[in-house]
Amino acid sequence: MIFGFAEAQISTFGLTFGIAAFMLYMLFIIGQLAWESKAGKLGTFVLFISLGFGMTGFIAKQIIQWYLTR
């Protein structure tokens, strides 16, 4: 027990909120890259799709887990 929380509770919190915060920060970085490179609409879209593609797997996993445990 750390600060009254079990290890499983801390891991669950880190996986949900910690990684979600990190993903939002990654979206900010991708937007900053698009802005500084003056990528335009299509270039910005391609940057978000290509660099943000890895996030879709994690989001899909969370949605599938929520649906199966519901």
VENTA-V617503 format. One record per pair of residues at least 12 apart in sequence whose ideal C-beta (glycine too) atoms are under 8 Angstrom apart, sorted by the first residue. I is the first residue (numbers start at 1). J is the second residue. D is the distance in whole Angstrom. If there is no record, write none. Layout:
# VENTA-V617503
I_J_D + I_J_D
This chain:
# VENTA-V617503
16_62_8 + 19_58_7 + 23_55_5 + 23_58_7 + 26_51_8 + 26_52_7 + 26_55_7 + 27_48_8 + 27_52_7 + 30_47_6 + 30_48_6 + 30_51_5 + 30_52_6 + 31_44_8 + 31_48_8 + 33_47_6 + 33_51_8 + 34_47_5 + 34_48_8
